[in-house]
Amino acid sequence: MNQNEVNTAFEILLEEIEEVFNIISKEGEDVFKTQDFDKARYLIESGERLKSFREKVRLLQKEWQSIFSGRVKASHRKRKEKSKLKKGLRTPEDEFKIPILEALIELGGKAEMKAVLKKVYSKMKDRLNQYDLSPLPSNPKQARWENTAQWARNTMVSEGLLSPDSPRGIWEITEKGRNFNSVSRS
């Protein structure tokens, strides 16, 4: 197994974790409707543990990539970057950061998720591959890229780029997010 195959394996694992998270979320909606709050608490705890596990996998993936970053010849790096976007692999979360921040700034600093995603799509449509545009197996009404953008948002909240205190369904940039966007543009 070469380093690209291991990276692909990480992507598949992250995608499977996202599917489980979507199942937990859907189940959570159902138990709130039935007011089974004990089950809701259990699902919230499971979701938090899964989120923590997912972050550990992402860190392992980054560590794996860093092991080879200095040892792979430039010509191999170019080929690796091209292969990342082949069918079967989603666009990485990190590529959504700047488009999300730009969209929020254009929308006045905060907006409903749907409005943000609409702007993000217009900024990224040329970078999204066929795999990104396909629906999630766990939610055929949602495109894979939207799910990746939502995970990127969660990561950005953890990094302090987006506000953790926004009402449900509202995304809001922080001062740190504005500064990060400014630095990234220069």
MDTraj code that builds the backbone (N, CA, C; nanometers):
import mdtraj as md
import numpy as np

residues = "MET ASN GLN ASN GLU VAL ASN THR ALA PHE GLU ILE LEU LEU GLU GLU ILE GLU GLU VAL PHE ASN ILE ILE SER LYS GLU GLY GLU ASP VAL PHE LYS THR GLN ASP PHE ASP LYS ALA ARG TYR LEU ILE GLU SER GLY GLU ARG LEU LYS SER PHE ARG GLU LYS VAL ARG LEU LEU GLN LYS GLU TRP GLN SER ILE PHE SER GLY ARG VAL LYS ALA SER HIS ARG LYS ARG LYS GLU LYS SER LYS LEU LYS LYS GLY LEU ARG THR PRO GLU ASP GLU PHE LYS ILE PRO ILE LEU GLU ALA LEU ILE GLU LEU GLY GLY LYS ALA GLU MET LYS ALA VAL LEU LYS LYS VAL TYR SER LYS MET LYS ASP ARG LEU ASN GLN TYR ASP LEU SER PRO LEU PRO SER ASN PRO LYS GLN ALA ARG TRP GLU ASN THR ALA GLN TRP ALA ARG ASN THR MET VAL SER GLU GLY LEU LEU SER PRO ASP SER PRO ARG GLY ILE TRP GLU ILE THR GLU LYS GLY ARG ASN PHE ASN SER VAL SER ARG SER".split()
xyz = np.array([
    [0.0856, -0.1180, 0.0000],
    [0.0000, 0.0000, 0.0000],
    [0.0896, 0.1235, 0.0000],
    [0.0693, 0.2138, -0.0960],
    [0.1520, 0.3345, -0.0993],
    [0.0854, 0.4476, -0.0213],
    [0.1562, 0.5607, -0.0100],
    [0.1049, 0.6707, 0.0723],
    [-0.0267, 0.7270, 0.0208],
    [-0.0498, 0.7277, -0.1109],
    [-0.1769, 0.7758, -0.1647],
    [-0.2914, 0.6837, -0.1264],
    [-0.2656, 0.5538, -0.1258],
    [-0.3704, 0.4596, -0.0868],
    [-0.4068, 0.4745, 0.0600],
    [-0.3077, 0.5017, 0.1445],
    [-0.3358, 0.5237, 0.2864],
    [-0.4194, 0.6505, 0.3032],
    [-0.3851, 0.7552, 0.2298],
    [-0.4625, 0.8783, 0.2373],
    [-0.6066, 0.8529, 0.1914],
    [-0.6231, 0.7738, 0.0872],
    [-0.7567, 0.7369, 0.0401],
    [-0.8315, 0.6610, 0.1488],
    [-0.7626, 0.5724, 0.2180],
    [-0.8251, 0.4972, 0.3266],
    [-0.8726, 0.5911, 0.4375],
    [-0.7919, 0.6932, 0.4688],
    [-0.8346, 0.7920, 0.5678],
    [-0.9615, 0.8643, 0.5201],
    [-0.9651, 0.9022, 0.3929],
    [-1.0830, 0.9709, 0.3389],
    [-1.2072, 0.8832, 0.3493],
    [-1.1923, 0.7564, 0.3181],
    [-1.3063, 0.6635, 0.3264],
    [-1.3510, 0.6498, 0.4717],
    [-1.2556, 0.6368, 0.5643],
    [-1.2891, 0.6265, 0.7060],
    [-1.3621, 0.7517, 0.7542],
    [-1.3134, 0.8687, 0.7161],
    [-1.3794, 0.9935, 0.7555],
    [-1.5210, 1.0009, 0.6995],
    [-1.5369, 0.9539, 0.5790],
    [-1.6693, 0.9547, 0.5178],
    [-1.7643, 0.8607, 0.5922],
    [-1.7167, 0.7438, 0.6303],
    [-1.7984, 0.6487, 0.7058],
    [-1.8380, 0.7075, 0.8416],
    [-1.7448, 0.7770, 0.9060],
    [-1.7738, 0.8422, 1.0338],
    [-1.8833, 0.9466, 1.0135],
    [-1.8766, 1.0226, 0.9049],
    [-1.9792, 1.1225, 0.8761],
    [-2.1156, 1.0572, 0.8574],
    [-2.1181, 0.9414, 0.7914],
    [-2.2454, 0.8713, 0.7724],
    [-2.3041, 0.8292, 0.9061],
    [-2.2204, 0.7781, 0.9967],
    [-2.2689, 0.7394, 1.1296],
    [-2.3200, 0.8625, 1.2029],
    [-2.2480, 0.9737, 1.1909],
    [-2.2919, 1.0979, 1.2555],
    [-2.4291, 1.1410, 1.2022],
    [-2.4498, 1.1287, 1.0716],
    [-2.5798, 1.1631, 1.0134],
    [-2.6903, 1.0730, 1.0660],
    [-2.6604, 0.9451, 1.0838],
    [-2.7592, 0.8514, 1.1380],
    [-2.7945, 0.8899, 1.2817],
    [-2.6934, 0.9222, 1.3622],
    [-2.7172, 0.9649, 1.5002],
    [-2.8014, 1.0927, 1.5021],
    [-2.7698, 1.1868, 1.4123],
    [-2.8452, 1.3126, 1.4058],
    [-2.9915, 1.2878, 1.3722],
    [-3.0147, 1.2027, 1.2745],
    [-3.1528, 1.1708, 1.2337],
    [-3.2273, 1.1026, 1.3481],
    [-3.1599, 1.0074, 1.4128],
    [-3.2209, 0.9383, 1.5257],
    [-3.2501, 1.0370, 1.6389],
    [-3.1592, 1.1331, 1.6576],
    [-3.1799, 1.2354, 1.7596],
    [-3.3036, 1.3200, 1.7332],
    [-3.3237, 1.3562, 1.6082],
    [-3.4454, 1.4316, 1.5721],
    [-3.5699, 1.3530, 1.6099],
    [-3.5678, 1.2240, 1.5806],
    [-3.6838, 1.1386, 1.6087],
    [-3.7105, 1.1265, 1.7584],
    [-3.6046, 1.1097, 1.8407],
    [-3.6278, 1.0935, 1.9845],
    [-3.6707, 1.2245, 2.0502],
    [-3.6278, 1.3380, 1.9949],
    [-3.6772, 1.4648, 2.0485],
    [-3.8267, 1.4798, 2.0214],
    [-3.8706, 1.4360, 1.9054],
    [-4.0140, 1.4430, 1.8725],
    [-4.0959, 1.3575, 1.9685],
    [-4.0408, 1.2428, 2.0077],
    [-4.1128, 1.1537, 2.1002],
    [-4.0838, 1.1873, 2.2459],
    [-3.9997, 1.2867, 2.2689],
    [-3.9616, 1.3355, 2.4016],
    [-3.8968, 1.2278, 2.4880],
    [-3.8192, 1.1415, 2.4245],
    [-3.7418, 1.0405, 2.4961],
    [-3.6061, 1.1030, 2.5287],
    [-3.6026, 1.1815, 2.6367],
    [-3.4851, 1.2625, 2.6667],
    [-3.3659, 1.1806, 2.7162],
    [-3.3921, 1.0648, 2.7768],
    [-3.2804, 0.9777, 2.8154],
    [-3.2068, 0.9295, 2.6916],
    [-3.2820, 0.8863, 2.5925],
    [-3.2218, 0.8419, 2.4664],
    [-3.1526, 0.9597, 2.3974],
    [-3.2133, 1.0794, 2.4045],
    [-3.1538, 1.1994, 2.3438],
    [-3.0185, 1.2292, 2.4077],
    [-3.0103, 1.2208, 2.5414],
    [-2.8831, 1.2443, 2.6104],
    [-2.7776, 1.1430, 2.5657],
    [-2.8195, 1.0171, 2.5554],
    [-2.7281, 0.9122, 2.5103],
    [-2.6767, 0.9432, 2.3693],
    [-2.7666, 0.9864, 2.2808],
    [-2.7263, 1.0172, 2.1436],
    [-2.6340, 1.1383, 2.1384],
    [-2.6591, 1.2366, 2.2225],
    [-2.5721, 1.3546, 2.2285],
    [-2.4324, 1.3132, 2.2739],
    [-2.4257, 1.2295, 2.3777],
    [-2.2953, 1.1807, 2.4244],
    [-2.2250, 1.1001, 2.3162],
    [-2.3002, 1.0156, 2.2463],
    [-2.2414, 0.9364, 2.1376],
    [-2.1899, 1.0275, 2.0273],
    [-2.2675, 1.1299, 1.9950],
    [-2.2261, 1.2255, 1.8925],
    [-2.0996, 1.2997, 1.9316],
    [-2.0890, 1.3394, 2.0578],
    [-1.9695, 1.4087, 2.1062],
    [-1.8478, 1.3165, 2.0998],
    [-1.8649, 1.1902, 2.1398],
    [-1.7536, 1.0949, 2.1337],
    [-1.7122, 1.0704, 1.9895],
    [-1.8112, 1.0608, 1.9008],
    [-1.7818, 1.0393, 1.7592],
    [-1.7089, 1.1601, 1.7007],
    [-1.7503, 1.2796, 1.7399],
    [-1.6845, 1.4020, 1.6932],
    [-1.5383, 1.4030, 1.7382],
    [-1.5129, 1.3636, 1.8626],
    [-1.3766, 1.3576, 1.9149],
    [-1.2949, 1.2530, 1.8394],
    [-1.3539, 1.1373, 1.8142],
    [-1.2855, 1.0315, 1.7397],
    [-1.2517, 1.0786, 1.5991],
    [-1.3478, 1.1468, 1.5354],
    [-1.3276, 1.1978, 1.3998],
    [-1.2105, 1.2945, 1.3956],
    [-1.1991, 1.3796, 1.4972],
    [-1.0891, 1.4752, 1.5025],
    [-0.9552, 1.4031, 1.5166],
    [-0.9529, 1.2949, 1.5957],
    [-0.8302, 1.2159, 1.6100],
    [-0.7898, 1.1543, 1.4763],
    [-0.8874, 1.1054, 1.4011],
    [-0.8579, 1.0470, 1.2696],
    [-0.8033, 1.1547, 1.1765],
    [-0.8640, 1.2744, 1.1788],
    [-0.8150, 1.3847, 1.0951],
    [-0.6715, 1.4217, 1.1300],
    [-0.6401, 1.4230, 1.2609],
    [-0.5034, 1.4537, 1.3030],
    [-0.4062, 1.3449, 1.2582],
    [-0.4490, 1.2194, 1.2664],
    [-0.3650, 1.1103, 1.2170],
    [-0.3415, 1.1232, 1.0667],
    [-0.4459, 1.1618, 0.9933],
    [-0.4309, 1.1800, 0.8484],
    [-0.3298, 1.2910, 0.8202],
    [-0.3404, 1.4018, 0.8917],
    [-0.2456, 1.5118, 0.8717],
    [-0.1039, 1.4677, 0.9072],
    [-0.0907, 1.3909, 1.0158],
    [0.0410, 1.3401, 1.0543],
    [0.0961, 1.2486, 0.9451],
    [0.0110, 1.1620, 0.8914],
    [0.0524, 1.0725, 0.7824],
    [0.1015, 1.1542, 0.6633],
    [0.0272, 1.2571, 0.6259],
    [0.0652, 1.3397, 0.5121],
    [0.1965, 1.4122, 0.5381],
    [0.2186, 1.4544, 0.6628],
    [0.3413, 1.5279, 0.6940],
    [0.4639, 1.4369, 0.6911],
    [0.4448, 1.3090, 0.7160],
    [0.5574, 1.2154, 0.7131],
    [0.6223, 1.2151, 0.5748],
    [0.5401, 1.2250, 0.4710],
    [0.5916, 1.2154, 0.3355],
    [0.6075, 1.3506, 0.2669],
    [0.5608, 1.4582, 0.3291],
    [0.5627, 1.5882, 0.2608],
    [0.7020, 1.6324, 0.2213],
    [0.8012, 1.6086, 0.3038],
    [0.9364, 1.6518, 0.2714],
    [1.0158, 1.5492, 0.1926],
    [0.9664, 1.4265, 0.1870],
    [1.0428, 1.3192, 0.1241],
    [0.9959, 1.2852, -0.0158],
    [0.8803, 1.3389, -0.0573],
    [0.8275, 1.3076, -0.1901],
    [0.8781, 1.4124, -0.2877],
    [0.9309, 1.3689, -0.3998],
    [0.9816, 1.4615, -0.5010],
    [0.8684, 1.5489, -0.5523],
    [0.9025, 1.6675, -0.6003],
    [0.8026, 1.7628, -0.6486],
    [0.7146, 1.7024, -0.7569],
    [0.7721, 1.6257, -0.8466],
    [0.6921, 1.5661, -0.9547],
    [0.5883, 1.4694, -0.8988],
    [0.6235, 1.3984, -0.7909],
    [0.5280, 1.3085, -0.7276],
    [0.4192, 1.3855, -0.6546],
    [0.4569, 1.4986, -0.5955],
    [0.3574, 1.5810, -0.5270],
    [0.2509, 1.6277, -0.6240],
    [0.2927, 1.6731, -0.7416],
    [0.1947, 1.7203, -0.8404],
    [0.0989, 1.6085, -0.8778],
    [0.1525, 1.4898, -0.8981],
    [0.0669, 1.3776, -0.9354],
    [-0.0282, 1.3450, -0.8197],
    [0.0203, 1.3524, -0.6960],
    [-0.0617, 1.3236, -0.5791],
    [-0.1773, 1.4238, -0.5686],
    [-0.1480, 1.5521, -0.5883],
    [-0.2525, 1.6533, -0.5805],
    [-0.3606, 1.6285, -0.6837],
    [-0.3212, 1.5914, -0.8046],
    [-0.4196, 1.5632, -0.9090],
    [-0.5029, 1.4420, -0.8712],
    [-0.4401, 1.3395, -0.8132],
    [-0.5138, 1.2175, -0.7816],
    [-0.6116, 1.2381, -0.6663],
    [-0.5888, 1.3395, -0.5816],
    [-0.6821, 1.3658, -0.4733],
    [-0.8227, 1.3945, -0.5262],
    [-0.8324, 1.4567, -0.6410],
    [-0.9623, 1.4974, -0.6925],
    [-1.0234, 1.3983, -0.7905],
    [-0.9626, 1.2831, -0.8052],
    [-1.0226, 1.1852, -0.8956],
    [-1.1522, 1.1334, -0.8348],
    [-1.2341, 1.0733, -0.9186],
    [-1.3621, 1.0207, -0.8745],
    [-1.3403, 0.9233, -0.7598],
    [-1.4232, 0.9357, -0.6568],
    [-1.4098, 0.8479, -0.5420],
    [-1.3524, 0.9163, -0.4199],
    [-1.3023, 1.0383, -0.4349],
    [-1.2494, 1.1128, -0.3210],
    [-1.3176, 1.2484, -0.3136],
    [-1.3532, 1.2862, -0.1929],
    [-1.4178, 1.4165, -0.1753],
    [-1.3137, 1.5263, -0.1626],
    [-1.3549, 1.6487, -0.1906],
    [-1.2677, 1.7638, -0.1716],
    [-1.2455, 1.7799, -0.0210],
    [-1.1208, 1.7979, 0.0226],
    [-1.0923, 1.8071, 0.1667],
    [-1.1602, 1.9264, 0.2325],
    [-1.1913, 1.9098, 0.3599],
    [-1.2561, 2.0136, 0.4397],
    [-1.1816, 2.1461, 0.4361],
    [-1.0495, 2.1408, 0.4447],
    [-0.9702, 2.2639, 0.4511],
    [-0.9959, 2.3558, 0.3322],
    [-1.0310, 2.2992, 0.2181],
    [-1.0562, 2.3816, 0.0999],
    [-1.1858, 2.4620, 0.1112],
    [-1.2682, 2.4300, 0.2105],
    [-1.3937, 2.5018, 0.2299],
    [-1.3777, 2.6222, 0.3228],
    [-1.2672, 2.6291, 0.3976],
    [-1.2509, 2.7348, 0.4981],
    [-1.2638, 2.8753, 0.4400],
    [-1.1797, 2.9073, 0.3448],
    [-1.1797, 3.0436, 0.2896],
    [-1.3123, 3.0752, 0.2207],
    [-1.3676, 2.9859, 0.1376],
    [-1.4983, 3.0173, 0.0784],
    [-1.6084, 3.0409, 0.1825],
    [-1.6062, 2.9663, 0.2931],
    [-1.7059, 2.9885, 0.3988],
    [-1.6859, 3.1258, 0.4622],
    [-1.5607, 3.1586, 0.4944],
    [-1.5329, 3.2892, 0.5549],
    [-1.5705, 3.4031, 0.4600],
    [-1.5338, 3.3901, 0.3324],
    [-1.5685, 3.4930, 0.2338],
    [-1.7201, 3.5077, 0.2212],
    [-1.7908, 3.3952, 0.2171],
    [-1.9364, 3.3995, 0.2051],
    [-1.9987, 3.4719, 0.3237],
    [-1.9509, 3.4414, 0.4435],
    [-2.0053, 3.5069, 0.5626],
    [-1.9775, 3.6565, 0.5625],
    [-1.8585, 3.6957, 0.5202],
    [-1.8265, 3.8392, 0.5127],
    [-1.9191, 3.9067, 0.4127],
    [-1.9391, 3.8447, 0.2974],
    [-2.0287, 3.9007, 0.1951],
    [-2.1733, 3.9078, 0.2441],
    [-2.2106, 3.8188, 0.3347],
    [-2.3475, 3.8162, 0.3867],
    [-2.3629, 3.8994, 0.5142],
    [-2.2632, 3.9804, 0.5461],
    [-2.2738, 4.0709, 0.6597],
    [-2.2233, 4.0138, 0.7913],
    [-2.1555, 3.9012, 0.7879],
    [-2.0974, 3.8456, 0.9102],
    [-2.1696, 3.7254, 0.9658],
    [-2.2999, 3.7151, 0.9376],
    [-2.3739, 3.5966, 0.9796],
    [-2.4931, 3.5771, 0.8877],
    [-2.5312, 3.4501, 0.8733],
    [-2.6418, 3.4183, 0.7833],
    [-2.6898, 3.2763, 0.8092],
    [-2.8064, 3.2452, 0.7528],
    [-2.8579, 3.1093, 0.7616],
    [-2.7677, 3.0162, 0.6821],
    [-2.7587, 2.8930, 0.7284],
    [-2.6726, 2.7941, 0.6655],
    [-2.6989, 2.7833, 0.5153],
    [-2.8251, 2.7804, 0.4743],
    [-2.8575, 2.7640, 0.3318],
    [-2.8007, 2.8769, 0.2475],
    [-2.8069, 2.9995, 0.2978],
    [-2.7529, 3.1141, 0.2238],
    [-2.6008, 3.1039, 0.2133],
    [-2.5370, 3.0607, 0.3223],
    [-2.3907, 3.0458, 0.3209],
    [-2.3522, 2.9373, 0.2207],
    [-2.4202, 2.8231, 0.2278],
    [-2.3875, 2.7126, 0.1374],
    [-2.4095, 2.7507, -0.0090],
    [-2.5105, 2.8312, -0.0359],
    [-2.5355, 2.8758, -0.1737],
    [-2.4158, 2.9565, -0.2256],
    [-2.3657, 3.0472, -0.1418],
    [-2.2489, 3.1282, -0.1823],
    [-2.1232, 3.0414, -0.1923],
    [-2.1080, 2.9491, -0.0993],
    [-1.9912, 2.8598, -0.1018],
    [-1.9931, 2.7789, -0.2313],
    [-2.1090, 2.7299, -0.2693],
    [-2.1184, 2.6525, -0.3930],
    [-2.0754, 2.7373, -0.5131],
    [-2.1222, 2.8617, -0.5194],
    [-2.0854, 2.9457, -0.6341],
    [-1.9347, 2.9721, -0.6381],
    [-1.8704, 2.9758, -0.5209],
    [-1.7258, 2.9980, -0.5154],
    [-1.6467, 2.8712, -0.5476],
    [-1.7060, 2.7543, -0.5200],
    [-1.6303, 2.6291, -0.5305],
    [-1.6752, 2.5381, -0.6444],
    [-1.7777, 2.5762, -0.7188],
    [-1.8342, 2.4836, -0.8177],
    [-1.7321, 2.4326, -0.9191],
    [-1.6312, 2.5132, -0.9490],
    [-1.5283, 2.4688, -1.0436],
    [-1.4300, 2.3689, -0.9811],
    [-1.4236, 2.3652, -0.8478],
    [-1.3324, 2.2745, -0.7780],
    [-1.3990, 2.1447, -0.7343],
    [-1.5310, 2.1435, -0.7297],
    [-1.6024, 2.0248, -0.6826],
    [-1.6040, 1.9197, -0.7919],
    [-1.5756, 1.7965, -0.7523],
    [-1.5731, 1.6878, -0.8496],
    [-1.7062, 1.6125, -0.8497],
    [-1.7160, 1.5160, -0.9337],
    [-1.8396, 1.4383, -0.9487],
    [-1.8768, 1.3712, -0.8162],
    [-1.7784, 1.3260, -0.7445],
    [-1.8004, 1.2602, -0.6163],
    [-1.8600, 1.3585, -0.5154],
    [-1.8082, 1.4824, -0.5118],
    [-1.8601, 1.5855, -0.4213],
    [-2.0061, 1.6168, -0.4501],
    [-2.0419, 1.6136, -0.5776],
    [-2.1767, 1.6522, -0.6192],
    [-2.2787, 1.5400, -0.6022],
    [-2.2309, 1.4180, -0.5773],
    [-2.3229, 1.3058, -0.5610],
    [-2.3897, 1.3124, -0.4236],
    [-2.5076, 1.2514, -0.4115],
    [-2.5774, 1.2547, -0.2823],
    [-2.5130, 1.1605, -0.1807],
    [-2.5323, 1.1919, -0.0550],
    [-2.4856, 1.1041, 0.0522],
    [-2.5728, 0.9788, 0.0556],
    [-2.5143, 0.8633, 0.0747],
    [-2.5962, 0.7421, 0.0863],
    [-2.6928, 0.7495, 0.2043],
    [-2.6502, 0.8129, 0.3127],
    [-2.7347, 0.8225, 0.4313],
    [-2.8417, 0.9304, 0.4209],
    [-2.8264, 1.0230, 0.3257],
    [-2.9243, 1.1306, 0.3073],
    [-2.9248, 1.1711, 0.1606],
    [-3.0018, 1.1029, 0.0775],
    [-3.0002, 1.1290, -0.0667],
    [-3.0403, 1.2717, -0.1066],
    [-3.0960, 1.3483, -0.0132],
    [-3.1341, 1.4866, -0.0442],
    [-3.0183, 1.5845, -0.0241],
    [-2.9058, 1.5348, 0.0304],
    [-2.7922, 1.6224, 0.0576],
    [-2.6712, 1.5796, -0.0251],
    [-2.6126, 1.6775, -0.0939],
    [-2.4904, 1.6507, -0.1703],
    [-2.3737, 1.6342, -0.0735],
    [-2.2797, 1.5505, -0.1117],
    [-2.1637, 1.5207, -0.0283],
    [-2.0864, 1.6482, 0.0078],
    [-2.0735, 1.7430, -0.0864],
    [-1.9952, 1.8643, -0.0586],
    [-2.0603, 1.9464, 0.0525],
    [-2.1956, 1.9465, 0.0587],
    [-2.2642, 2.0219, 0.1640],
    [-2.2302, 1.9642, 0.3011],
    [-2.2263, 1.8316, 0.3080],
    [-2.1915, 1.7646, 0.4325],
    [-2.0473, 1.7978, 0.4719],
    [-1.9580, 1.7977, 0.3751],
    [-1.8179, 1.8311, 0.4021],
    [-1.8072, 1.9762, 0.4505],
    [-1.8837, 2.0659, 0.3886],
    [-1.8831, 2.2068, 0.4309],
    [-1.9343, 2.2204, 0.5741],
    [-2.0349, 2.1410, 0.6101],
    [-2.0871, 2.1468, 0.7464],
    [-1.9843, 2.0947, 0.8472],
    [-1.9104, 1.9912, 0.8088],
    [-1.8030, 1.9442, 0.8954],
    [-1.6929, 2.0495, 0.9044],
    [-1.6652, 2.1170, 0.7946],
    [-1.5652, 2.2240, 0.7970],
    [-1.6091, 2.3334, 0.8942],
    [-1.7373, 2.3631, 0.8943],
    [-1.7913, 2.4633, 0.9864],
    [-1.7669, 2.4206, 1.1307],
    [-1.7926, 2.2928, 1.1619],
    [-1.7685, 2.2444, 1.2982],
    [-1.6219, 2.2614, 1.3373],
    [-1.5335, 2.2283, 1.2470],
    [-1.3902, 2.2436, 1.2731],
    [-1.3561, 2.3913, 1.2929],
    [-1.4152, 2.4775, 1.2122],
    [-1.3882, 2.6211, 1.2211],
    [-1.4393, 2.6792, 1.3529],
    [-1.5497, 2.6253, 1.4041],
    [-1.5984, 2.6671, 1.5362],
    [-1.4946, 2.6284, 1.6409],
    [-1.4432, 2.5046, 1.6323],
    [-1.3408, 2.4583, 1.7277],
    [-1.2148, 2.5440, 1.7215],
    [-1.1824, 2.5928, 1.6028],
    [-1.0624, 2.6758, 1.5839],
    [-1.0867, 2.8224, 1.6192],
    [-1.2109, 2.8586, 1.6500],
    [-1.2431, 2.9960, 1.6862],
    [-1.2687, 3.0878, 1.5681],
    [-1.2781, 3.0323, 1.4466],
    [-1.3022, 3.1140, 1.3273],
    [-1.4500, 3.1480, 1.3111],
    [-1.5365, 3.0615, 1.3639],
    [-1.6808, 3.0843, 1.3612],
    [-1.7334, 3.0769, 1.5038],
    [-1.8424, 3.1457, 1.5278],
    [-1.8985, 3.1551, 1.6624],
    [-1.9690, 3.0264, 1.7053],
    [-1.9407, 2.9807, 1.8276],
    [-2.0106, 2.8625, 1.8783],
    [-2.1473, 2.8970, 1.9374],
    [-2.1738, 3.0259, 1.9565],
    [-2.2951, 3.0699, 2.0249],
    [-2.4080, 3.1116, 1.9320],
    [-2.3909, 3.0920, 1.8025],
    [-2.4951, 3.1318, 1.7077],
    [-2.6167, 3.0434, 1.7240],
    [-2.7360, 3.0979, 1.6978],
    [-2.8560, 3.0135, 1.7029],
    [-2.8462, 2.8993, 1.6012],
    [-2.9196, 2.7917, 1.6263],
    [-2.9178, 2.6757, 1.5377],
    [-2.9506, 2.7188, 1.3948],
    [-2.8678, 2.6733, 1.3016],
    [-2.8904, 2.7040, 1.1606],
    [-2.8286, 2.8346, 1.1139],
    [-2.7684, 2.9086, 1.2060],
    [-2.7041, 3.0364, 1.1724],
    [-2.5531, 3.0198, 1.1862],
    [-2.4806, 3.0613, 1.0825],
    [-2.3349, 3.0592, 1.0861],
    [-2.2880, 3.2022, 1.1021],
    [-2.1887, 3.2235, 1.1894],
    [-2.1413, 3.3593, 1.2192],
    [-1.9899, 3.3609, 1.2300],
    [-1.9290, 3.4545, 1.1603],
    [-1.7830, 3.4681, 1.1621],
    [-1.7416, 3.5415, 1.2895],
    [-1.6232, 3.5098, 1.3402],
    [-1.5672, 3.5785, 1.4564],
    [-1.4597, 3.6762, 1.4078],
    [-1.4104, 3.7559, 1.4998],
    [-1.3011, 3.8473, 1.4658],
    [-1.1785, 3.7674, 1.4213],
    [-1.1532, 3.6557, 1.4891],
    [-1.0416, 3.5692, 1.4505],
    [-1.0619, 3.5164, 1.3077],
    [-1.1865, 3.4856, 1.2722],
    [-1.2168, 3.4403, 1.1365],
    [-1.1921, 3.5491, 1.0342],
    [-1.2299, 3.6714, 1.0663],
    [-1.2041, 3.7846, 0.9754],
    [-1.0534, 3.8052, 0.9559],
    [-0.9785, 3.7971, 1.0669],
    [-0.8325, 3.8127, 1.0590],
    [-0.7698, 3.6997, 0.9779],
    [-0.8156, 3.5768, 1.0007],
    [-0.7644, 3.4617, 0.9272],
    [-0.7878, 3.4799, 0.7772],
    [-0.9060, 3.5277, 0.7414],
    [-0.9385, 3.5507, 0.6003],
    [-0.8498, 3.6593, 0.5405],
    [-0.8278, 3.7666, 0.6165],
    [-0.7423, 3.8763, 0.5681],
    [-0.5996, 3.8298, 0.5439],
    [-0.5464, 3.7521, 0.6391],
    [-0.4092, 3.7014, 0.6275],
    [-0.3999, 3.6047, 0.5100],
    [-0.5011, 3.5215, 0.4910],
    [-0.5001, 3.4229, 0.3827],
    [-0.5023, 3.4887, 0.2458],
    [-0.5625, 3.6059, 0.2362],
    [-0.5710, 3.6767, 0.1077],
    [-0.4399, 3.7426, 0.0703],
    [-0.3574, 3.7786, 0.1722],
    [-0.2332, 3.8500, 0.1408],
    [-0.1224, 3.7591, 0.0969],
])
top = md.Topology()
chain = top.add_chain()
for i, resn in enumerate(residues, 1):
    res = top.add_residue(resn, chain, resSeq=i)
    for name in ("N", "CA", "C"):
        top.add_atom(name, md.element.get_by_symbol(name[0]), res)
traj = md.Trajectory(xyz[None], top)
